[in-house]
Structures are given as C-alpha cells and as structure tokens.
Amino acid sequence: MPEVKTGQLWTKTKDELTKKLDELKAELQNLRVQKMTGGAASKLTRIHDVRKSIAKVLTVINAQQRHQLRLFYKGKKYLPLDLRPKKTRAIRRRLTAHEASLKTEKEKKKLTHFPQRKYAVKA
C-alpha cells in the first residue's frame, strides 16, 4: 500500500475513513507480527509509514467531527469547553466589554448631578 496523502482524505466520507483506518491498523498488526518472527528489514521500515498514515486518517476524522460540532452549536447560547477559544487564563477571566462599561447607581447619580464642566478658552 502506498503512503496515504492527506489531501485525498478530506474528500472521503466518514465510513470510507473508518474503513481505511481499519485496513491500516490490520496492516500494522501484520507488520508487527513479521517483526517478531524475524521478517525482512524492508518490511520493518514500513511500520513507521503505516503509523504516520494512521495518524493522518485520525486527524482528518477528528477535524471533520469538530467541524460538525461547530455547525451544531452555532448560534446556541453555550459552547462546549473544547470548542471555545483557548487564549490565556487571565484573558478568559477578564470582564467582558459590556461588564466593564456598566456603571453603579452611585456613579450614575454623580455623573448626572455633577457633570463635566465646560470651559470657554479665550484665544
């Protein structure tokens, strides 16, 4: 089997990807058995390629799954934690722009009763 090309995987359906994954896992199992029984060195170098191919297929499956979840939760009030932006802990805990702009009752009264003074500057 030739190495899996990631570009070709994106067009496949989930069923085709799982079938490909099963084939690769079976091939890896056979190669590991050959390694234990003392197979040819050319076969043993193939283990690395098969493992990388499995990783590529799993990456595409996971990316497609996350994309579907993003579509499902679009417009909903809450988003699962793993789909939210990571940023930093401090940024995530910071007040939102709306929360920061809110004023207390005391502040509102002070602003209405003591507005900013306007001065006419003589030029």
The first five atom37 places (N, CA, C, CB, O) and aatype in JSON, in Angstrom:
{
  "aatype": [12, 14, 6, 19, 11, 16, 7, 5, 10, 17, 16, 11, 16, 11, 3, 6, 10, 16, 11, 11, 10, 3, 6, 10, 11, 0, 6, 10, 5, 2, 10, 1, 19, 5, 11, 12, 16, 7, 7, 0, 0, 15, 11, 10, 16, 1, 9, 8, 3, 19, 1, 11, 15, 9, 0, 11, 19, 10, 16, 19, 9, 2, 0, 5, 5, 1, 8, 5, 10, 1, 10, 13, 18, 11, 7, 11, 11, 18, 10, 14, 10, 3, 10, 1, 14, 11, 11, 16, 1, 0, 9, 1, 1, 1, 10, 16, 0, 8, 6, 0, 15, 10, 11, 16, 6, 11, 6, 11, 11, 11, 10, 16, 8, 13, 14, 5, 1, 11, 18, 0, 19, 11, 0],
  "atom_mask": [
    [1, 1, 1, 1, 1],
    [1, 1, 1, 1, 1],
    [1, 1, 1, 1, 1],
    [1, 1, 1, 1, 1],
    [1, 1, 1, 1, 1],
    [1, 1, 1, 1, 1],
    [1, 1, 1, 0, 1],
    [1, 1, 1, 1, 1],
    [1, 1, 1, 1, 1],
    [1, 1, 1, 1, 1],
    [1, 1, 1, 1, 1],
    [1, 1, 1, 1, 1],
    [1, 1, 1, 1, 1],
    [1, 1, 1, 1, 1],
    [1, 1, 1, 1, 1],
    [1, 1, 1, 1, 1],
    [1, 1, 1, 1, 1],
    [1, 1, 1, 1, 1],
    [1, 1, 1, 1, 1],
    [1, 1, 1, 1, 1],
    [1, 1, 1, 1, 1],
    [1, 1, 1, 1, 1],
    [1, 1, 1, 1, 1],
    [1, 1, 1, 1, 1],
    [1, 1, 1, 1, 1],
    [1, 1, 1, 1, 1],
    [1, 1, 1, 1, 1],
    [1, 1, 1, 1, 1],
    [1, 1, 1, 1, 1],
    [1, 1, 1, 1, 1],
    [1, 1, 1, 1, 1],
    [1, 1, 1, 1, 1],
    [1, 1, 1, 1, 1],
    [1, 1, 1, 1, 1],
    [1, 1, 1, 1, 1],
    [1, 1, 1, 1, 1],
    [1, 1, 1, 1, 1],
    [1, 1, 1, 0, 1],
    [1, 1, 1, 0, 1],
    [1, 1, 1, 1, 1],
    [1, 1, 1, 1, 1],
    [1, 1, 1, 1, 1],
    [1, 1, 1, 1, 1],
    [1, 1, 1, 1, 1],
    [1, 1, 1, 1, 1],
    [1, 1, 1, 1, 1],
    [1, 1, 1, 1, 1],
    [1, 1, 1, 1, 1],
    [1, 1, 1, 1, 1],
    [1, 1, 1, 1, 1],
    [1, 1, 1, 1, 1],
    [1, 1, 1, 1, 1],
    [1, 1, 1, 1, 1],
    [1, 1, 1, 1, 1],
    [1, 1, 1, 1, 1],
    [1, 1, 1, 1, 1],
    [1, 1, 1, 1, 1],
    [1, 1, 1, 1, 1],
    [1, 1, 1, 1, 1],
    [1, 1, 1, 1, 1],
    [1, 1, 1, 1, 1],
    [1, 1, 1, 1, 1],
    [1, 1, 1, 1, 1],
    [1, 1, 1, 1, 1],
    [1, 1, 1, 1, 1],
    [1, 1, 1, 1, 1],
    [1, 1, 1, 1, 1],
    [1, 1, 1, 1, 1],
    [1, 1, 1, 1, 1],
    [1, 1, 1, 1, 1],
    [1, 1, 1, 1, 1],
    [1, 1, 1, 1, 1],
    [1, 1, 1, 1, 1],
    [1, 1, 1, 1, 1],
    [1, 1, 1, 0, 1],
    [1, 1, 1, 1, 1],
    [1, 1, 1, 1, 1],
    [1, 1, 1, 1, 1],
    [1, 1, 1, 1, 1],
    [1, 1, 1, 1, 1],
    [1, 1, 1, 1, 1],
    [1, 1, 1, 1, 1],
    [1, 1, 1, 1, 1],
    [1, 1, 1, 1, 1],
    [1, 1, 1, 1, 1],
    [1, 1, 1, 1, 1],
    [1, 1, 1, 1, 1],
    [1, 1, 1, 1, 1],
    [1, 1, 1, 1, 1],
    [1, 1, 1, 1, 1],
    [1, 1, 1, 1, 1],
    [1, 1, 1, 1, 1],
    [1, 1, 1, 1, 1],
    [1, 1, 1, 1, 1],
    [1, 1, 1, 1, 1],
    [1, 1, 1, 1, 1],
    [1, 1, 1, 1, 1],
    [1, 1, 1, 1, 1],
    [1, 1, 1, 1, 1],
    [1, 1, 1, 1, 1],
    [1, 1, 1, 1, 1],
    [1, 1, 1, 1, 1],
    [1, 1, 1, 1, 1],
    [1, 1, 1, 1, 1],
    [1, 1, 1, 1, 1],
    [1, 1, 1, 1, 1],
    [1, 1, 1, 1, 1],
    [1, 1, 1, 1, 1],
    [1, 1, 1, 1, 1],
    [1, 1, 1, 1, 1],
    [1, 1, 1, 1, 1],
    [1, 1, 1, 1, 1],
    [1, 1, 1, 1, 1],
    [1, 1, 1, 1, 1],
    [1, 1, 1, 1, 1],
    [1, 1, 1, 1, 1],
    [1, 1, 1, 1, 1],
    [1, 1, 1, 1, 1],
    [1, 1, 1, 1, 1],
    [1, 1, 1, 1, 1],
    [1, 1, 1, 1, 1],
    [1, 1, 1, 1, 1],
    [1, 1, 1, 1, 1]
  ],
  "atom_positions": [
    [[0.84, -1.19, 0.0], [0.0, 0.0, 0.0], [0.88, 1.25, 0.0], [-0.95, 0.0, 1.22], [1.79, 1.35, 0.82]],
    [[0.63, 2.19, -0.9], [1.4, 3.43, -0.87], [0.98, 4.3, 0.31], [1.22, 4.19, -2.19], [-0.07, 4.09, 0.91]],
    [[1.82, 5.28, 0.62], [1.54, 6.17, 1.75], [0.27, 6.98, 1.48], [2.74, 7.11, 2.0], [-0.03, 7.34, 0.34]],
    [[-0.46, 7.26, 2.56], [-1.73, 7.99, 2.46], [-1.44, 9.47, 2.26], [-2.61, 7.76, 3.73], [-0.63, 10.05, 2.98]],
    [[-2.11, 10.08, 1.29], [-1.98, 11.51, 1.03], [-3.14, 12.22, 1.75], [-1.98, 11.82, -0.52], [-4.3, 11.89, 1.54]],
    [[-2.8, 13.19, 2.58], [-3.82, 13.87, 3.38], [-4.84, 14.6, 2.51], [-3.17, 14.84, 4.33], [-6.02, 14.65, 2.84]],
    [[-4.39, 15.18, 1.41], [-5.29, 15.91, 0.53], [-6.42, 15.06, -0.01], [0.0, 0.0, 0.0], [-7.52, 15.55, -0.22]],
    [[-6.14, 13.78, -0.23], [-7.17, 12.88, -0.75], [-8.16, 12.47, 0.35], [-6.52, 11.63, -1.36], [-9.3, 12.12, 0.07]],
    [[-7.7, 12.53, 1.61], [-8.57, 12.08, 2.71], [-9.72, 13.05, 2.98], [-7.74, 11.91, 3.97], [-10.79, 12.63, 3.42]],
    [[-9.49, 14.35, 2.74], [-10.51, 15.34, 3.09], [-11.8, 15.16, 2.3], [-9.97, 16.74, 2.86], [-12.87, 15.55, 2.76]],
    [[-11.71, 14.57, 1.11], [-12.91, 14.42, 0.28], [-13.71, 13.17, 0.63], [-12.52, 14.38, -1.19], [-14.85, 13.02, 0.2]],
    [[-13.11, 12.27, 1.41], [-13.79, 11.0, 1.73], [-14.82, 11.17, 2.84], [-12.76, 9.93, 2.13], [-14.75, 12.1, 3.64]],
    [[-15.78, 10.23, 2.85], [-16.81, 10.24, 3.89], [-16.27, 9.57, 5.15], [-18.11, 9.53, 3.4], [-15.19, 8.98, 5.14]],
    [[-17.05, 9.67, 6.22], [-16.63, 9.1, 7.49], [-16.51, 7.57, 7.39], [-17.62, 9.48, 8.6], [-15.6, 6.98, 7.97]],
    [[-17.44, 6.94, 6.66], [-17.4, 5.48, 6.51], [-16.12, 5.04, 5.78], [-18.65, 4.98, 5.74], [-15.47, 4.08, 6.17]],
    [[-15.79, 5.76, 4.7], [-14.57, 5.42, 3.95], [-13.33, 5.61, 4.82], [-14.46, 6.28, 2.68], [-12.39, 4.82, 4.75]],
    [[-13.34, 6.66, 5.64], [-12.19, 6.92, 6.51], [-12.03, 5.83, 7.57], [-12.33, 8.28, 7.18], [-10.91, 5.39, 7.85]],
    [[-13.16, 5.4, 8.16], [-13.06, 4.34, 9.17], [-12.62, 3.02, 8.54], [-14.42, 4.16, 9.88], [-11.88, 2.25, 9.15]],
    [[-13.07, 2.77, 7.31], [-12.65, 1.55, 6.6], [-11.14, 1.61, 6.34], [-13.42, 1.4, 5.26], [-10.43, 0.62, 6.54]],
    [[-10.65, 2.78, 5.9], [-9.22, 2.97, 5.64], [-8.42, 2.79, 6.93], [-8.95, 4.37, 5.03], [-7.35, 2.19, 6.92]],
    [[-8.96, 3.32, 8.03], [-8.3, 3.2, 9.33], [-8.17, 1.74, 9.75], [-9.06, 3.99, 10.38], [-7.13, 1.32, 10.24]],
    [[-9.25, 0.97, 9.55], [-9.22, -0.46, 9.89], [-8.18, -1.2, 9.06], [-10.61, -1.08, 9.69], [-7.46, -2.06, 9.58]],
    [[-8.12, -0.87, 7.76], [-7.12, -1.51, 6.89], [-5.71, -1.22, 7.38], [-7.29, -1.02, 5.42], [-4.87, -2.12, 7.45]],
    [[-5.45, 0.04, 7.7], [-4.12, 0.43, 8.15], [-3.75, -0.23, 9.47], [-4.03, 1.95, 8.3], [-2.61, -0.65, 9.67]],
    [[-4.72, -0.33, 10.37], [-4.45, -0.98, 11.66], [-4.16, -2.47, 11.48], [-5.64, -0.78, 12.61], [-3.3, -3.03, 12.16]],
    [[-4.9, -3.1, 10.56], [-4.66, -4.52, 10.28], [-3.26, -4.7, 9.68], [-5.74, -5.07, 9.32], [-2.55, -5.64, 10.04]],
    [[-2.88, -3.8, 8.77], [-1.56, -3.88, 8.16], [-0.47, -3.69, 9.21], [-1.41, -2.83, 7.04], [0.56, -4.38, 9.18]],
    [[-0.69, -2.77, 10.12], [0.28, -2.53, 11.19], [0.42, -3.77, 12.07], [-0.13, -1.32, 12.04], [1.52, -4.12, 12.49]],
    [[-0.68, -4.41, 12.33], [-0.66, -5.64, 13.13], [0.17, -6.72, 12.43], [-2.1, -6.15, 13.39], [0.98, -7.39, 13.06]],
    [[-0.05, -6.87, 11.12], [0.71, -7.87, 10.35], [2.2, -7.56, 10.37], [0.21, -7.93, 8.91], [3.03, -8.46, 10.51]],
    [[2.53, -6.28, 10.22], [3.94, -5.88, 10.21], [4.6, -6.15, 11.57], [4.08, -4.4, 9.85], [5.76, -6.54, 11.64]],
    [[3.85, -5.94, 12.64], [4.4, -6.2, 13.97], [4.63, -7.69, 14.2], [3.46, -5.64, 15.06], [5.58, -8.09, 14.86]],
    [[3.72, -8.49, 13.65], [3.89, -9.95, 13.75], [5.14, -10.37, 12.98], [2.64, -10.71, 13.21], [5.93, -11.18, 13.47]],
    [[5.32, -9.82, 11.76], [6.5, -10.13, 10.95], [7.78, -9.7, 11.65], [6.4, -9.45, 9.58], [8.81, -10.36, 11.54]],
    [[7.7, -8.6, 12.36], [8.88, -8.11, 13.1], [9.28, -9.13, 14.16], [8.59, -6.73, 13.75], [10.47, -9.41, 14.34]],
    [[8.29, -9.69, 14.86], [8.57, -10.66, 15.92], [9.09, -11.98, 15.35], [7.32, -10.9, 16.75], [9.9, -12.65, 15.98]],
    [[8.6, -12.35, 14.16], [9.03, -13.61, 13.56], [10.31, -13.46, 12.76], [7.93, -14.17, 12.68], [10.8, -14.42, 12.18]],
    [[10.85, -12.24, 12.72], [12.11, -12.03, 12.01], [11.92, -11.79, 10.52], [0.0, 0.0, 0.0], [12.54, -12.46, 9.7]],
    [[11.07, -10.85, 10.17], [10.8, -10.53, 8.77], [11.91, -9.72, 8.15], [0.0, 0.0, 0.0], [12.88, -9.37, 8.82]],
    [[11.77, -9.42, 6.86], [12.77, -8.65, 6.13], [12.83, -7.21, 6.66], [12.45, -8.65, 4.62], [11.84, -6.67, 7.15]],
    [[14.01, -6.61, 6.55], [14.21, -5.26, 7.07], [13.37, -4.24, 6.3], [15.7, -4.88, 6.99], [12.93, -3.23, 6.86]],
    [[13.14, -4.5, 5.01], [12.35, -3.56, 4.21], [10.91, -3.47, 4.72], [12.35, -3.99, 2.73], [10.28, -2.42, 4.65]],
    [[10.4, -4.59, 5.24], [9.05, -4.61, 5.8], [9.0, -3.83, 7.11], [8.57, -6.07, 6.01], [8.01, -3.17, 7.43]],
    [[10.09, -3.93, 7.87], [10.1, -3.3, 9.19], [10.11, -1.79, 9.09], [11.29, -3.78, 9.99], [9.56, -1.11, 9.96]],
    [[10.74, -1.25, 8.06], [10.76, 0.21, 7.91], [9.36, 0.73, 7.55], [11.79, 0.62, 6.82], [9.07, 1.91, 7.71]],
    [[8.53, -0.14, 7.07], [7.17, 0.24, 6.68], [6.3, 0.56, 7.9], [6.52, -0.89, 5.87], [5.29, 1.26, 7.77]],
    [[6.68, 0.04, 9.08], [5.9, 0.27, 10.3], [5.75, 1.77, 10.55], [6.56, -0.42, 11.52], [4.67, 2.25, 10.9]],
    [[6.84, 2.49, 10.38], [6.84, 3.94, 10.6], [5.82, 4.62, 9.68], [8.25, 4.54, 10.36], [5.03, 5.45, 10.13]],
    [[5.83, 4.26, 8.4], [4.93, 4.88, 7.42], [3.47, 4.58, 7.75], [5.25, 4.39, 6.01], [2.61, 5.46, 7.64]],
    [[3.19, 3.35, 8.16], [1.81, 2.96, 8.47], [1.31, 3.73, 9.69], [1.71, 1.44, 8.71], [0.17, 4.19, 9.72]],
    [[2.18, 3.86, 10.71], [1.78, 4.6, 11.91], [1.46, 6.06, 11.57], [2.89, 4.54, 12.98], [0.49, 6.62, 12.08]],
    [[2.26, 6.66, 10.71], [2.03, 8.05, 10.32], [0.73, 8.16, 9.5], [3.23, 8.59, 9.5], [-0.01, 9.13, 9.63]],
    [[0.46, 7.16, 8.66], [-0.77, 7.16, 7.87], [-2.0, 7.06, 8.77], [-0.76, 5.98, 6.85], [-3.0, 7.73, 8.54]],
    [[-1.9, 6.23, 9.81], [-3.0, 6.1, 10.78], [-3.25, 7.46, 11.44], [-2.67, 5.02, 11.85], [-4.4, 7.87, 11.62]],
    [[-2.17, 8.14, 11.79], [-2.3, 9.45, 12.43], [-2.98, 10.45, 11.49], [-0.92, 9.98, 12.87], [-3.8, 11.26, 11.94]],
    [[-2.64, 10.41, 10.22], [-3.25, 11.32, 9.24], [-4.76, 11.08, 9.14], [-2.6, 11.15, 7.86], [-5.55, 12.02, 9.13]],
    [[-5.15, 9.81, 9.07], [-6.57, 9.47, 8.95], [-7.32, 9.93, 10.21], [-6.76, 7.94, 8.74], [-8.41, 10.5, 10.11]],
    [[-6.73, 9.67, 11.39], [-7.38, 10.07, 12.63], [-7.5, 11.59, 12.73], [-6.6, 9.53, 13.84], [-8.5, 12.12, 13.24]],
    [[-6.48, 12.3, 12.24], [-6.52, 13.77, 12.25], [-7.68, 14.28, 11.41], [-5.2, 14.35, 11.73], [-8.4, 15.19, 11.82]],
    [[-7.87, 13.7, 10.23], [-8.96, 14.12, 9.35], [-10.31, 13.8, 9.98], [-8.84, 13.44, 7.95], [-11.23, 14.62, 9.94]],
    [[-10.44, 12.61, 10.58], [-11.7, 12.22, 11.23], [-12.03, 13.21, 12.34], [-11.62, 10.77, 11.8], [-13.16, 13.68, 12.44]],
    [[-11.04, 13.51, 13.19], [-11.28, 14.41, 14.32], [-11.62, 15.82, 13.85], [-10.06, 14.44, 15.24], [-12.48, 16.48, 14.43]],
    [[-10.93, 16.29, 12.81], [-11.19, 17.64, 12.29], [-12.61, 17.74, 11.74], [-10.17, 18.01, 11.2], [-13.3, 18.74, 11.96]],
    [[-13.04, 16.71, 11.01], [-14.4, 16.71, 10.46], [-15.44, 16.67, 11.58], [-14.6, 15.51, 9.51], [-16.48, 17.33, 11.5]],
    [[-15.15, 15.89, 12.6], [-16.07, 15.78, 13.74], [-16.21, 17.13, 14.45], [-15.58, 14.69, 14.73], [-17.32, 17.54, 14.8]],
    [[-15.08, 17.82, 14.66], [-15.1, 19.13, 15.31], [-15.86, 20.15, 14.44], [-13.67, 19.62, 15.58], [-16.58, 21.0, 14.95]],
    [[-15.69, 20.04, 13.13], [-16.38, 20.96, 12.22], [-17.89, 20.77, 12.33], [-15.92, 20.73, 10.76], [-18.64, 21.74, 12.38]],
    [[-18.34, 19.52, 12.38], [-19.77, 19.22, 12.53], [-20.29, 19.77, 13.86], [-20.02, 17.7, 12.44], [-21.4, 20.31, 13.93]],
    [[-19.49, 19.61, 14.93], [-19.91, 20.12, 16.24], [-20.03, 21.64, 16.22], [-18.92, 19.67, 17.33], [-20.95, 22.2, 16.81]],
    [[-19.08, 22.32, 15.55], [-19.13, 23.78, 15.46], [-20.41, 24.22, 14.74], [-17.89, 24.33, 14.73], [-21.05, 25.19, 15.15]],
    [[-20.77, 23.5, 13.68], [-22.01, 23.83, 12.96], [-23.23, 23.61, 13.85], [-22.13, 22.97, 11.67], [-24.18, 24.4, 13.83]],
    [[-23.21, 22.54, 14.63], [-24.33, 22.2, 15.51], [-24.53, 23.27, 16.59], [-24.11, 20.83, 16.16], [-25.67, 23.66, 16.87]],
    [[-23.42, 23.75, 17.18], [-23.52, 24.7, 18.29], [-23.54, 26.15, 17.84], [-22.37, 24.49, 19.23], [-23.58, 27.06, 18.67]],
    [[-23.5, 26.4, 16.52], [-23.51, 27.78, 16.02], [-24.83, 28.44, 16.38], [-23.28, 27.81, 14.47], [-25.91, 27.91, 16.09]],
    [[-24.75, 29.6, 17.02], [-25.95, 30.33, 17.4], [-26.55, 29.92, 18.74], [0.0, 0.0, 0.0], [-27.49, 30.55, 19.22]],
    [[-26.03, 28.86, 19.35], [-26.53, 28.44, 20.66], [-25.91, 29.33, 21.75], [-26.2, 26.93, 20.92], [-24.91, 30.0, 21.52]],
    [[-26.52, 29.32, 22.92], [-26.05, 30.2, 23.99], [-24.7, 29.74, 24.53], [-27.07, 30.23, 25.12], [-23.81, 30.57, 24.75]],
    [[-24.53, 28.45, 24.73], [-23.28, 27.93, 25.3], [-22.55, 27.06, 24.3], [-23.56, 27.14, 26.59], [-23.16, 26.43, 23.43]],
    [[-21.23, 27.04, 24.42], [-20.35, 26.26, 23.54], [-19.57, 25.3, 24.42], [-19.39, 27.19, 22.7], [-19.15, 25.7, 25.51]],
    [[-19.34, 24.06, 24.01], [-18.53, 23.15, 24.82], [-17.13, 23.74, 25.04], [-18.42, 21.77, 24.14], [-16.62, 24.49, 24.21]],
    [[-16.53, 23.4, 26.17], [-15.23, 23.98, 26.54], [-14.16, 23.75, 25.49], [-14.77, 23.42, 27.86], [-13.34, 24.64, 25.23]],
    [[-14.15, 22.57, 24.87], [-13.09, 22.28, 23.91], [-13.27, 23.02, 22.59], [-13.03, 20.8, 23.65], [-12.34, 23.05, 21.77]],
    [[-14.45, 23.63, 22.35], [-14.66, 24.4, 21.13], [-14.48, 25.9, 21.36], [-16.05, 24.12, 20.58], [-14.47, 26.68, 20.4]],
    [[-14.34, 26.29, 22.61], [-14.15, 27.71, 22.92], [-12.72, 28.11, 22.63], [-14.51, 28.02, 24.39], [-11.82, 27.27, 22.64]],
    [[-12.49, 29.42, 22.36], [-11.11, 29.86, 22.11], [-10.25, 29.69, 23.37], [-11.09, 31.33, 21.65], [-10.71, 29.98, 24.48]],
    [[-9.01, 29.23, 23.21], [-8.15, 28.92, 24.34], [-7.66, 30.19, 25.04], [-6.96, 28.09, 23.88], [-7.86, 30.34, 26.24]],
    [[-7.02, 31.1, 24.29], [-6.46, 32.34, 24.82], [-5.61, 32.06, 26.05], [-7.59, 33.33, 25.17], [-4.9, 31.06, 26.08]],
    [[-5.66, 32.92, 27.07], [-4.93, 32.66, 28.31], [-5.92, 32.68, 29.46], [-3.79, 33.69, 28.54], [-7.03, 33.19, 29.31]],
    [[-5.52, 32.15, 30.58], [-6.41, 32.06, 31.73], [-6.87, 33.46, 32.16], [-5.71, 31.34, 32.9], [-8.05, 33.66, 32.47]],
    [[-5.93, 34.41, 32.18], [-6.26, 35.77, 32.6], [-7.27, 36.42, 31.65], [-4.99, 36.62, 32.68], [-8.2, 37.09, 32.09]],
    [[-7.07, 36.22, 30.35], [-8.0, 36.81, 29.37], [-9.38, 36.19, 29.51], [-7.47, 36.61, 27.93], [-10.38, 36.9, 29.43]],
    [[-9.46, 34.88, 29.73], [-10.75, 34.22, 29.87], [-11.51, 34.72, 31.09], [-10.57, 32.7, 29.95], [-12.74, 34.75, 31.08]],
    [[-10.79, 35.11, 32.15], [-11.44, 35.55, 33.38], [-11.71, 37.05, 33.41], [-10.6, 35.17, 34.56], [-12.41, 37.54, 34.3]],
    [[-11.17, 37.78, 32.44], [-11.33, 39.22, 32.39], [-12.8, 39.59, 32.15], [-10.44, 39.81, 31.27], [-13.56, 38.81, 31.58]],
    [[-13.19, 40.79, 32.62], [-14.55, 41.27, 32.37], [-14.78, 41.44, 30.88], [-14.81, 42.6, 33.12], [-13.87, 41.81, 30.14]],
    [[-15.98, 41.17, 30.45], [-16.32, 41.41, 29.04], [-16.45, 42.91, 28.83], [-17.65, 40.67, 28.63], [-16.51, 43.67, 29.8]],
    [[-16.49, 43.34, 27.58], [-16.6, 44.77, 27.27], [-17.89, 45.34, 27.86], [-16.56, 45.0, 25.74], [-17.9, 46.46, 28.36]],
    [[-18.98, 44.57, 27.8], [-20.26, 45.02, 28.34], [-20.18, 45.17, 29.87], [-21.39, 44.03, 27.96], [-20.63, 46.17, 30.42]],
    [[-19.61, 44.17, 30.54], [-19.49, 44.22, 32.0], [-18.63, 45.41, 32.46], [-18.9, 42.91, 32.53], [-18.94, 46.06, 33.46]],
    [[-17.55, 45.67, 31.71], [-16.65, 46.76, 32.08], [-17.31, 48.13, 31.89], [-15.36, 46.68, 31.26], [-16.98, 49.08, 32.6]],
    [[-18.24, 48.23, 30.93], [-18.86, 49.53, 30.64], [-20.0, 49.87, 31.6], [-19.38, 49.55, 29.22], [-20.44, 51.01, 31.65]],
    [[-20.48, 48.89, 32.36], [-21.6, 49.14, 33.28], [-21.19, 50.09, 34.4], [-22.11, 47.81, 33.87], [-20.05, 50.07, 34.84]],
    [[-22.13, 50.92, 34.86], [-21.87, 51.88, 35.93], [-22.81, 51.59, 37.11], [-22.05, 53.35, 35.43], [-23.94, 51.16, 36.91]],
    [[-22.32, 51.83, 38.32], [-23.14, 51.63, 39.51], [-24.15, 52.78, 39.63], [-22.25, 51.53, 40.79], [-24.03, 53.8, 38.96]],
    [[-25.14, 52.59, 40.49], [-26.15, 53.63, 40.7], [-25.49, 54.91, 41.21], [-27.25, 53.15, 41.69], [-25.83, 56.01, 40.79]],
    [[-24.53, 54.74, 42.13], [-23.86, 55.9, 42.72], [-23.1, 56.68, 41.63], [-22.89, 55.46, 43.85], [-23.11, 57.91, 41.62]],
    [[-22.44, 55.96, 40.75], [-21.7, 56.6, 39.64], [-22.66, 57.37, 38.74], [-20.91, 55.55, 38.82], [-22.37, 58.49, 38.33]],
    [[-23.81, 56.75, 38.43], [-24.79, 57.39, 37.55], [-25.29, 58.7, 38.16], [-25.97, 56.44, 37.27], [-25.4, 59.71, 37.47]],
    [[-25.6, 58.67, 39.49], [-26.09, 59.87, 40.17], [-25.02, 60.97, 40.15], [-26.49, 59.54, 41.62], [-25.32, 62.13, 39.9]],
    [[-23.78, 60.57, 40.41], [-22.69, 61.54, 40.45], [-22.52, 62.21, 39.08], [-21.37, 60.86, 40.88], [-22.29, 63.41, 39.0]],
    [[-22.63, 61.42, 38.02], [-22.48, 61.97, 36.67], [-23.63, 62.92, 36.3], [-22.4, 60.84, 35.66], [-23.41, 63.92, 35.62]],
    [[-24.84, 62.6, 36.76], [-25.97, 63.47, 36.42], [-25.96, 64.76, 37.25], [-27.29, 62.73, 36.64], [-26.27, 65.83, 36.72]],
    [[-25.61, 64.67, 38.53], [-25.63, 65.84, 39.41], [-24.39, 66.71, 39.27], [-25.77, 65.41, 40.85], [-24.45, 67.92, 39.47]],
    [[-23.27, 66.11, 38.93], [-22.02, 66.87, 38.77], [-21.41, 66.56, 37.41], [-21.02, 66.52, 39.91], [-20.41, 65.84, 37.32]],
    [[-22.0, 67.11, 36.34], [-21.46, 66.8, 35.0], [-20.1, 67.44, 34.78], [-22.44, 67.27, 33.91], [-19.68, 68.32, 35.54]],
    [[-19.4, 67.0, 33.74], [-18.1, 67.55, 33.38], [-18.27, 69.03, 33.03], [-17.46, 66.76, 32.19], [-19.12, 69.39, 32.23]],
    [[-17.44, 69.87, 33.65], [-17.56, 71.32, 33.4], [-16.97, 71.66, 32.04], [-16.86, 72.13, 34.5], [-15.99, 71.08, 31.59]],
    [[-17.63, 72.63, 31.41], [-17.16, 73.08, 30.11], [-16.62, 74.49, 30.25], [-18.3, 73.02, 29.05], [-17.3, 75.38, 30.76]],
    [[-15.39, 74.68, 29.79], [-14.76, 76.0, 29.87], [-14.61, 76.58, 28.49], [-13.4, 75.91, 30.57], [-14.29, 75.87, 27.54]],
    [[-14.85, 77.9, 28.38], [-14.61, 78.6, 27.13], [-13.21, 79.19, 27.2], [-15.69, 79.7, 26.87], [-12.93, 80.04, 28.04]],
    [[-12.35, 78.74, 26.32], [-10.96, 79.21, 26.32], [-10.86, 80.42, 25.41], [-9.98, 78.1, 25.87], [-11.27, 80.38, 24.25]],
    [[-10.28, 81.54, 25.97], [-10.13, 82.76, 25.19], [-8.88, 82.65, 24.33], [-10.04, 84.01, 26.12], [-7.79, 82.37, 24.84]],
    [[-9.04, 82.85, 23.04], [-7.88, 82.69, 22.15], [-7.2, 84.01, 21.86], [-8.31, 82.05, 20.85], [-6.21, 84.05, 21.13]]
  ]
}
